[in-house]
Amino acid sequence: SDVTVLHNIASHCSFASLHAPMLRNLVQNELSESLMHIYRQILFGEMPTYKIKPHSLNRCGQVSGKIVGGNLAVFSALRGTPYDLDFCNKILFIEDVAEKPHCVDRMLQNLKLGGVFESISALIVGQFTDYEEDEGMCCSLYELIADVVAEYNFPVVFNFPAGHVTENYPLLFNYDCELIVDNEEVILDFTK
């Protein structure tokens, strides 16, 4: 999670950065061979194209741009500081671990009230892990996120395999990519 601070600083300085499996995952040999292959390719300059299954809450569309974001709680804590993100025409990626749904809602409402959702070109919702659904919220966490961004027209991807999970697909932040969301699949292409 804390690496999100470094991603924000890199983005602030117009550098690309890699949101990827942690060194602990590498040392403990917790990564699948296919994920290790992707990770290795990126480190040697060969950019990936991901194709994942659609989610029922996805919203279709196609955009090109740069990804920013990371751990929702960490980059939300940097809002209003010199290391806040430039969200204009960016693809926002969010994930988190052990955050209660009402806290996620509070952070999303901050982004909404701060005009972030009016600025971004797409939203990628990664893995939210180690939390319990809150029956008092009257919906699942993903449904809550979908509701917060329902009034906007940008493409939305749910359940992207990145975050605090073992199969954490590497994402290049602040690096040009193309995102295609349709009813058949989601394509995230960094080769363009």
C-alpha positions in Angstrom: 0.0 0.0 0.0 2.7 2.5 1.0 4.4 2.2 -2.4 1.4 4.2 -3.7 3.2 7.3 -2.2 6.2 6.6 -4.4 3.8 6.1 -7.4 2.3 9.5 -6.7 5.7 11.1 -6.5 6.9 9.4 -9.7 3.7 10.6 -11.5 4.2 14.1 -10.1 7.7 14.1 -11.7 6.3 12.7 -15.0 8.1 9.3 -14.5 6.5 5.9 -15.2 6.3 3.4 -12.4 5.4 -0.2 -12.0 2.6 -1.3 -9.8 3.5 -5.0 -9.4 4.0 -7.9 -7.1 6.1 -7.2 -4.0 9.6 -8.5 -3.5 8.2 -10.7 -0.8 6.1 -12.5 -3.4 9.1 -13.0 -5.5 11.4 -14.2 -2.7 8.7 -16.6 -1.4 8.1 -18.0 -4.9 4.4 -17.1 -4.6 3.9 -16.1 -8.2 2.6 -18.2 -11.0 5.0 -18.9 -13.9 2.8 -16.9 -16.2 2.8 -13.9 -13.9 6.6 -14.2 -13.5 6.9 -14.3 -17.3 4.9 -11.0 -17.6 6.9 -9.4 -14.9 10.2 -10.4 -16.5 9.1 -9.2 -19.9 8.2 -5.7 -18.5 11.5 -5.4 -16.8 13.2 -6.1 -20.1 11.1 -3.6 -22.1 8.4 -5.8 -23.5 5.1 -4.3 -22.6 2.0 -6.5 -21.9 -1.5 -6.8 -23.2 -4.0 -8.2 -20.7 -7.3 -9.8 -21.7 -9.6 -10.5 -18.8 -13.2 -11.8 -18.4 -15.9 -9.1 -18.1 -17.7 -8.4 -14.9 -21.5 -7.8 -14.7 -20.9 -4.2 -13.4 -18.5 -3.2 -16.1 -19.4 -0.2 -18.3 -18.3 -0.5 -21.9 -16.1 2.0 -23.7 -12.7 2.5 -25.2 -10.1 5.1 -24.1 -6.4 5.7 -24.4 -4.4 7.4 -21.6 -2.1 6.9 -18.6 -3.0 5.0 -15.4 -2.7 6.7 -12.0 -3.8 5.7 -8.6 -3.1 2.6 -6.5 -4.1 2.0 -3.0 -7.3 4.1 -2.4 -6.6 4.9 1.2 -3.0 6.0 0.6 -3.6 8.2 -2.4 -6.7 9.6 -0.7 -4.5 10.7 2.2 -2.3 12.6 -0.2 -5.3 14.7 -1.6 -4.6 18.4 -1.3 -0.8 17.9 -0.8 1.9 18.7 -3.3 1.8 15.0 -4.2 -1.8 14.8 -5.1 -2.4 13.2 -8.5 -3.3 15.0 -11.7 -6.4 13.1 -12.7 -7.2 15.0 -15.9 -7.9 12.5 -18.7 -6.2 9.7 -16.7 -7.4 6.1 -16.2 -7.8 5.8 -12.4 -6.9 2.5 -10.8 -8.1 1.7 -7.3 -7.6 -1.2 -4.9 -7.4 -1.6 -1.2 -7.0 -4.1 1.7 -8.8 -4.3 5.0 -10.9 -1.2 4.5 -14.5 -1.2 5.7 -17.0 -0.5 3.0 -18.2 2.7 4.7 -14.6 4.0 4.7 -14.3 3.2 1.0 -17.5 5.1 0.4 -16.1 8.1 2.3 -13.0 8.1 0.2 -15.0 7.8 -3.1 -17.3 10.6 -2.0 -14.2 12.8 -1.4 -13.0 12.0 -5.0 -16.5 12.8 -6.3 -16.8 16.1 -4.5 -13.3 17.0 -5.5 -14.2 16.7 -9.2 -12.0 13.6 -9.8 -14.7 11.6 -11.5 -15.4 14.6 -13.8 -11.8 14.6 -14.9 -10.9 10.9 -15.4 -11.4 9.0 -18.7 -11.9 5.6 -17.2 -11.9 3.7 -13.9 -10.3 0.3 -13.2 -11.4 -1.3 -9.9 -8.8 -3.8 -8.7 -9.0 -6.2 -5.8 -10.5 -5.1 -2.5 -9.4 -7.8 0.0 -9.5 -8.7 3.7 -12.8 -6.9 4.4 -16.3 -7.9 5.2 -19.4 -6.7 3.3 -21.5 -4.3 5.4 -25.1 -5.3 5.4 -25.9 -1.8 6.6 -24.7 -0.4 3.2 -27.5 -2.4 1.5 -25.2 -3.4 -1.4 -21.9 -5.1 -2.1 -18.7 -3.0 -2.2 -18.5 -3.3 -6.0 -22.1 -2.2 -6.2 -21.4 0.8 -4.0 -18.5 1.8 -6.3 -20.8 1.4 -9.4 -23.4 3.6 -7.7 -20.9 6.3 -6.9 -19.8 6.6 -10.5 -23.2 5.8 -12.1 -23.8 9.4 -13.3 -20.5 9.5 -15.4 -20.0 8.1 -18.9 -16.5 6.8 -18.7 -15.7 3.0 -19.0 -15.5 1.1 -15.8 -13.7 -2.3 -15.2 -14.4 -4.3 -12.0 -12.4 -7.1 -10.5 -9.2 -6.4 -12.4 -6.6 -8.8 -11.1 -4.3 -6.3 -9.3 -4.0 -5.3 -5.7 -3.2 -7.1 -2.5 -3.5 -10.5 -4.1 -0.9 -13.1 -5.2 -2.0 -12.9 -8.9 -1.2 -9.2 -9.0 -0.9 -8.2 -12.7 1.8 -5.6 -13.2 0.4 -2.2 -14.2 2.5 0.6 -15.7 1.5 3.9 -14.1 1.9 7.1 -16.0 2.6 5.1 -19.2 0.5 5.2 -22.4 -2.1 2.4 -22.7 -5.4 1.6 -24.4 -8.4 0.2 -22.4 -11.2 -1.5 -24.3 -14.2 -2.7 -22.2 -17.0 -4.6 -24.0 -19.4 -7.4 -23.1 -17.0 -10.1 -24.3 -13.7 -9.1 -22.6 -11.6 -6.3 -21.2 -8.3 -5.5 -23.0 -5.6 -3.4 -21.3 -2.9 -2.8 -23.9 0.5 -1.2 -23.0 2.0 -1.9 -26.4 0.5 1.0 -28.3 
